[in-house]
């Protein structure tokens, strides 16, 4: 018996487009440079950048809005002060844990020497700064260590695998990002349950022994637009970051339903989340040290973003993927990242559907509902773009009862081509 024999008669319910609204206060791109200048030129910060000094600026690997403008503005401020800025990729073991791969990932994100106005020095070589009080070694990118000063630039947001006062943000950018593969491996070696303790301890060693001058924290609104930029001295990071994390968490977007039968995600990727899709939204947790997001009986993803360069870390939290997503996976790019995390669930391969249509039907069939019209199905483009989503006809009453949701027409049947590829877009 073939897969088609089992799922061939499965019906995909009619779907309706839904718009949800969030608070949209943000910093327009043309104002980024002015805000960065204002923040870095505050008393107590403006004298940190000295003429002729080599200043290292960190550049991560996530899909951060306006990141090119932000990095360019920091570099321009340094140049205006007479300093010589350069960037380093601060992304742990991402991009296959190679200098060339990390440079290419920055290029995919638009971060090039021409775009930011300064050189980019990429290397996996590190210097051991010392040890935490627990005896864990602390590593730092060699190019960053040899600079006269370091500006840590990173987005502050909820992490996808653990909870604590420091999650994805400045401490993580130092301990794991600047620590490269060695730093990431050390942090993850104790398990995700210990990361809330590891990050501030390793970050404290960085602040004490590396030439960290200051930090620029990036906060985004629910539309993943730049909401706030905050500069602070190195010695202020430990106190200020937990406050910024709480603020960032309050601005996050979400899927406006606590649960569903099937969640379909059009695309996952490293430019969207470290785990392909943000588990805080999609509920795609591959570990037990964090929870949240929509609770779904079955989850599927249809594609991997090209910028991911084959790294589908996080795929193990899904139930079904398409063959085109599977074919896009480069194990040589994904496995170093997976192994470094010490959590192999991130890299396990789910069921593979021949087409988008088959992925829908496999998940619907897998829910075990006799009445397929009653299946509560949610489709999102990715976990960064949630203003418009699709929900099945069975969820229309829930939409109508939520004042923050608006139906954008009547329920429709999704269209697929002869190969089973989804035609109905966003």
C-alpha positions in Angstrom: 0.0 0.0 0.0 1.4 3.4 -1.0 1.2 6.7 0.9 -1.3 7.9 -1.8 -3.5 4.9 -1.1 -3.8 6.1 2.5 -4.1 9.9 2.1 -5.5 10.2 -1.4 -9.0 10.7 -0.2 -8.1 13.3 2.4 -9.8 16.6 1.9 -8.1 19.9 2.6 -10.7 22.2 4.2 -11.5 25.6 2.7 -9.3 28.4 4.1 -9.9 32.1 4.8 -7.3 34.8 4.9 -7.2 36.7 8.3 -5.4 39.9 9.2 -4.3 40.6 12.7 -3.2 43.9 14.1 -0.4 44.7 16.5 1.1 47.9 18.0 3.3 49.4 15.2 5.4 52.1 16.7 8.8 51.9 15.1 11.9 53.8 14.0 11.8 54.6 10.2 14.9 53.4 8.3 15.9 57.0 7.4 16.0 57.8 11.1 18.2 54.9 12.2 21.5 56.8 11.8 20.3 59.7 13.9 19.1 57.4 16.7 22.4 55.5 16.7 24.4 58.8 16.8 22.2 60.1 19.7 22.6 56.9 21.7 26.4 56.5 21.2 26.9 60.2 21.8 25.4 60.2 25.3 27.5 61.3 28.3 29.5 58.4 29.5 29.6 56.8 26.0 30.8 59.5 23.6 34.4 59.4 24.9 34.7 55.6 24.6 35.6 55.8 20.9 39.0 57.3 20.5 40.8 58.5 17.3 43.0 56.0 15.5 41.7 53.1 17.6 40.6 49.9 15.8 37.0 49.2 16.8 35.3 45.8 16.3 31.5 45.7 15.7 29.7 42.4 16.0 27.4 41.2 13.2 25.1 38.2 13.8 23.2 35.9 11.5 19.5 36.5 12.2 16.9 38.3 10.1 17.2 41.6 11.9 15.3 44.5 10.4 17.5 47.4 9.2 20.6 45.5 10.3 22.7 47.0 7.4 21.6 50.5 8.3 22.3 49.9 12.0 25.8 48.5 11.5 26.6 51.2 8.9 25.5 53.9 11.4 27.7 52.4 14.2 30.7 52.2 11.8 30.0 55.8 10.5 29.9 57.1 14.1 33.3 55.4 14.8 34.8 57.0 11.7 33.4 60.4 12.6 35.3 60.0 15.9 38.5 59.3 14.0 38.5 55.5 14.8 38.9 52.6 12.3 35.9 50.3 12.6 35.6 46.7 11.3 33.0 44.0 11.6 33.3 40.3 12.7 30.7 37.6 12.2 29.5 36.8 15.7 27.4 33.7 15.1 28.9 30.8 17.0 28.9 27.7 14.9 26.5 28.9 12.2 27.2 28.6 8.5 29.0 25.3 8.8 31.3 26.7 11.5 33.7 28.0 8.8 35.1 31.5 8.2 34.0 31.4 4.6 30.5 30.2 5.4 30.0 33.0 8.0 31.2 35.6 5.6 28.8 34.3 3.0 25.9 34.3 5.4 26.5 38.0 6.2 26.6 38.7 2.5 23.3 36.9 2.1 21.9 39.3 4.7 23.2 42.3 2.7 26.1 42.9 5.1 29.1 43.5 2.9 32.1 45.9 3.3 30.6 48.2 0.7 27.2 48.2 2.4 28.4 49.0 5.9 31.4 51.1 4.9 34.1 49.1 6.7 36.1 45.8 6.4 34.7 42.5 7.6 37.2 40.1 9.2 36.0 36.5 9.3 37.9 33.8 11.2 37.1 30.9 13.5 40.3 31.4 15.4 39.8 32.3 19.1 41.7 33.4 22.1 41.0 31.8 25.5 40.3 34.7 27.9 40.1 32.7 31.1 37.5 30.6 32.9 34.2 31.1 34.7 34.0 30.5 38.4 32.7 27.0 37.5 35.8 26.3 35.5 34.3 26.7 32.0 36.8 28.2 29.4 35.7 31.5 27.8 36.8 32.0 24.1 36.6 35.1 22.0 37.1 35.8 18.3 40.8 36.5 17.7 40.2 39.5 15.5 37.9 41.0 18.1 40.3 40.4 20.9 43.1 42.2 19.1 40.9 45.3 18.5 41.3 48.3 20.7 37.6 48.2 21.5 34.5 46.1 20.8 30.9 47.3 20.3 28.5 44.5 20.9 25.5 44.9 18.6 22.6 42.4 18.9 18.8 42.0 19.0 17.3 41.3 22.4 14.4 38.8 22.3 13.1 35.6 23.8 15.3 32.5 23.2 13.9 29.5 21.4 15.1 26.9 23.8 15.4 28.2 27.4 14.1 30.8 29.8 16.0 33.2 32.0 16.9 36.8 32.6 19.3 36.7 29.7 18.1 34.9 26.5 18.8 36.0 23.0 20.7 39.2 23.3 23.9 40.9 24.3 25.2 38.3 26.8 24.5 35.6 24.2 26.2 37.6 21.5 29.3 37.7 23.6 29.4 34.2 25.1 28.3 32.3 22.0 28.5 34.8 19.0 32.0 36.1 19.7 33.0 32.7 21.2 32.6 31.1 17.8 32.3 27.3 17.7 34.3 26.8 20.8 32.3 29.3 22.8 29.0 27.9 21.5 30.1 24.3 22.3 31.1 25.2 25.8 27.9 27.0 26.5 25.8 24.2 25.2 27.8 21.4 26.8 26.1 21.8 30.1 22.6 21.6 28.5 20.0 24.2 27.7 18.8 24.1 31.3 22.1 25.6 32.4 22.3 28.3 29.7 20.5 30.9 31.8 23.4 30.6 34.3 26.2 30.1 31.7 25.5 33.2 29.6 26.0 35.9 32.3 29.0 34.1 33.8 30.7 33.9 30.5 29.6 37.4 29.6 31.1 38.7 32.8 34.5 37.2 31.9 34.2 38.9 28.5 33.4 42.2 30.0 36.3 41.9 32.5 39.0 40.6 30.2 38.1 41.6 26.6 38.1 45.2 25.3 34.3 45.5 25.4 33.5 49.2 25.3 29.7 49.3 25.0 26.7 47.6 23.4 23.8 48.6 21.1 20.7 46.6 21.8 18.0 46.2 19.1 14.4 45.7 20.0 11.7 44.9 17.4 7.9 45.2 17.3 5.4 42.5 16.3 6.0 43.4 12.7 9.7 42.7 13.1 10.5 46.4 12.5 13.0 48.3 14.5 11.2 49.5 17.6 14.0 50.7 19.8 17.8 51.1 19.9 19.6 51.4 23.2 23.3 52.0 23.7 24.9 51.2 27.1 28.4 50.9 28.6 29.8 47.4 29.0 29.3 47.6 32.8 25.6 48.3 32.3 24.8 45.3 30.2 24.2 42.9 33.1 21.6 45.2 34.7 19.9 46.6 31.6 19.5 43.5 29.4 16.9 41.8 31.6 14.7 44.9 31.5 15.0 45.1 27.7 14.2 41.4 27.4 10.9 41.9 29.3 10.1 44.9 27.0 10.9 42.9 23.9 8.7 40.0 25.0 5.8 42.3 25.5 6.0 43.4 21.8 6.2 39.9 20.2 3.7 38.8 17.6 1.9 35.5 18.0 -0.5 33.2 16.3 -3.8 34.3 17.8 -5.1 30.8 18.8 -3.9 28.7 21.7 -4.1 25.5 19.7 -5.0 23.9 16.3 -5.0 20.5 14.7 -2.5 21.3 11.9 0.0 24.1 11.5 1.5 24.6 8.0 4.6 26.9 7.8 5.5 27.9 4.2 9.2 28.5 5.0 11.8 28.1 7.7 15.4 29.3 7.8 18.3 30.7 9.7 17.4 34.2 8.7 14.0 33.7 10.4 15.1 32.0 13.6 18.0 30.1 15.0 15.7 27.1 14.9 14.2 27.8 11.5 10.9 28.9 13.0 10.6 30.7 16.3 9.2 28.1 18.7 7.8 30.9 20.9 5.3 31.4 18.1 5.0 28.1 16.3 5.4 25.8 19.3 8.2 23.9 17.5 10.3 23.2 20.5 12.9 20.5 20.1 13.9 20.6 23.8 12.0 20.5 27.1 13.6 23.5 28.7 11.1 26.0 27.2 7.5 26.1 26.1 5.0 28.4 24.5 3.5 29.2 21.1 0.5 27.5 19.4 -0.1 23.9 20.4 -0.6 21.8 17.2 -1.3 18.1 16.8 0.7 18.1 13.5 3.2 20.6 12.1 4.6 20.8 8.6 7.0 23.1 6.7 7.2 23.4 3.0 10.5 25.0 2.2 13.9 26.2 3.5 15.1 29.8 2.7 18.0 30.1 0.4 20.0 32.3 2.8 20.1 29.3 5.2 22.6 27.7 2.9 21.3 24.2 3.7 21.2 24.6 7.4 17.8 23.4 8.5 18.5 23.2 12.3 15.1 22.9 14.0 13.6 20.6 11.4 13.4 17.9 14.1 10.5 19.6 15.8 8.3 19.2 12.7 6.2 16.2 11.8 6.3 16.5 8.0 8.5 18.3 5.5 8.3 18.4 1.7 10.9 16.6 -0.5 12.0 20.0 -1.8 12.8 21.1 1.7 14.6 17.9 2.3 16.6 18.2 -0.9 17.6 21.8 0.2 19.3 20.4 3.4 23.1 20.4 3.4 24.1 18.1 6.2 27.7 19.5 6.1 26.1 22.9 7.0 23.5 21.7 9.4 25.4 19.0 11.4 28.1 21.3 12.9 25.4 23.6 14.2 23.3 20.6 15.6 26.3 18.9 17.2 27.5 22.1 18.8 24.1 22.5 20.5 24.5 19.0 22.1 20.7 18.5 21.3 20.4 16.2 18.4 16.6 16.5 18.2 17.3 19.7 16.3 18.5 17.8 13.3 16.3 14.7 13.1 14.5 14.3 9.8 10.6 14.2 9.9 8.3 12.4 7.4 9.0 13.5 3.9 6.0 14.4 1.6 6.3 14.3 -2.1 4.6 17.6 -2.5 3.0 20.6 -0.7 -0.4 19.0 -1.2 0.8 15.7 0.2 2.2 17.5 3.3 -1.2 19.1 4.0 -3.0 15.7 3.6 -0.5 13.7 5.7 -1.0 16.2 8.6 -4.7 16.3 8.2 -5.0 12.5 8.0 -2.6 12.2 11.0 -5.0 14.1 13.2 -7.4 11.3 13.0 -10.6 13.3 12.6 -13.4 11.6 10.8 -15.0 14.9 9.8 -12.2 16.6 7.9 -14.2 19.8 7.5 -13.9 20.2 11.3 -10.1 20.2 11.1 -8.7 23.4 12.6 -5.8 24.2 10.3 -3.6 27.3 10.4 -1.1 28.3 7.7 1.5 31.0 8.1 4.2 32.3 5.8 6.9 32.1 8.5 7.3 33.2 12.1 8.5 36.7 11.2 5.5 37.6 9.1 2.2 37.1 10.9 0.1 40.1 10.0 -1.7 37.9 7.5 -2.4 34.2 8.1 -4.9 31.6 6.8 -7.2 29.5 8.9 -9.7 26.8 8.0 -13.4 27.3 7.8 -13.9 25.5 11.2 -12.1 28.5 12.9 -14.3 31.3 11.4 -16.3 31.7 14.6 -13.1 32.1 16.6 -12.0 34.8 14.2 -15.3 36.7 14.4 -15.2 36.7 18.2 -11.7 38.3 18.3 -11.8 42.1 17.8 -8.1 42.1 16.8 -8.8 39.8 13.8 -10.3 40.7 10.5 -11.5 38.3 7.8 -10.2 39.3 4.4 -12.8 37.6 2.3 -14.7 34.3 2.1 -13.3 30.8 2.6 -11.6 29.5 -0.5 -10.1 26.1 -1.7 -6.3 26.3 -1.9 -5.0 25.7 -5.4 -2.2 23.3 -6.3 -0.5 22.7 -9.6 -0.1 19.3 -11.3 3.0 18.6 -9.2 1.1 19.3 -6.0 2.9 22.7 -5.4 0.9 25.2 -3.5 -0.2 28.1 -5.8 -2.3 30.1 -3.4 0.1 32.7 -1.9 0.1 35.4 0.7 
